[in-house]
């Protein structure tokens, strides 16, 4: 039985700065994701704070918001069977040093902060995050 889902993927400022967006997009396509829509944007620190509000109480919150708003990002609506889980697998562990070989963060991530990609962590959050960037 098919379980088509949509999830948000962000190619973060460190990867855009190194011009990796085409390489990363082709990884999604090669893993049977459909890129339903995408756009390159530069969000403000205020917008980043709203986006990452779920992490507000954590010590890394301020740095995370500053980083996401530090340069252009590419936001994508991805679709496939079990998209949320499949995207998490493809991204790899948050810290590139801990990520499995072949994952996006192992290949492209610089550090736990500059780990090149973001993906929704649940179907519920995917809907919230997609609505944040792709308001109909």
N, C-alpha and C positions, 0 to 999 in steps of 0.2 A: 504494500500500500504506500502510495506517495505521500510525503509530508513536506510539501513545498513551503518554505519559510523565506522571509526577508530579514536581512541583518544589515547593520551599518558597519562600514569599514572606513577608517580614516588613515590616509597616508600622511604621517606627521611631518612637522617642519624639517627635521633632520634628513628625512628621506627625500623630500621635495627639493631641499637645498642641494642635495647630491644628485639630483635629476634621476631618481630611481622610480618615478611613478609608472613609466611604461613597463619596466621590468616587473614591478609588483603587480600591475594590472594583468600582465600576461600570466603570472603565477595563478591568479584567480581563474582566468579563462582556461588555463591548462588543467585546473582542478574542477572543471565543470560548473563554475559559478557563472551566472549571467549577471553582467553589470547593467542593471535596469536603468539607472541614471547616475550621473556623476557631475561634480563641478569643483573647480579650483577656487578657493575663497581664502580670505584672510580675516579671521574673527578677532574681535576686541577682547581685552582681558575680562571685561564685564560679561561678555557672551560666554567665554571659557568658564567663568565662575558659575554661571547658570548651568552650563552643560555638565560640569563635574560636581554639581551640588551634592550628589550622593557621597562624595569623598570629603565633604566640608570639614568633618571632625578629624581627619587624618593629618599627620604631620607634613605629608608631602603635597597637600592640597594647593598651597600658594605657588609652589614651584611648578606644579603640574599646569596650573592656569596660565602662569607666565610663559611657560614653554609652548603650550598649544597656541597661544596668541602671538608667538615670537616671529612667525613667518607664514607664508602661504601653506595651506593644507589641501588635500584632495579628499572630498567626501563622496562615498559611493553607496548606493543601494544595491546590495547583492542579493541574488535569489538562487536557491537550489533546494533539494531535499535536505532537511535538517541543517539549514544554512548557519544557524547560530553555533552549533557544536562543531560543524565542519570548519567554519572560519576560525574558531578557537584552536582547533587542532593544527590548522595551516599556519597560524600566527606563531604558536609555540609559547613557552613560558615567558612571563613578563620580563625576567632578567635574561638577556641574550646568552649569558654564560651558562644558564641552566636549560636553555631551549634545546630541543632535539635537532640533530643534523637535518638539513633540508627544510626546516621551518623558516618563515619569513624573518623572524627576529634573530635567529641564528645567522642567517645569511646577511642581513642588512642592519640589524640593530647595533648601536654603538655602546649603549649602557642601559641600565635599568630605567633611567629617565628618558633617554633618547633611543627608544626601542622601535622606532620607525612606523609602527602600525597600531591602531586601536580597533577593537571589534566589540560589539555588544556581548554582554555576558549572559543574557537570558532573552527569551522571546518577548517578555514584557518590556525589558529595557530597550530591546531593539525597536519596538514600536515608538517608545518615548524619544529615543535618540534619532530615529528617522524623521519623526515629526518635527524635531528641533531644526534639522537642516533642510528638510524637503517639505515645507508647508504647502499643502495643496491649494 
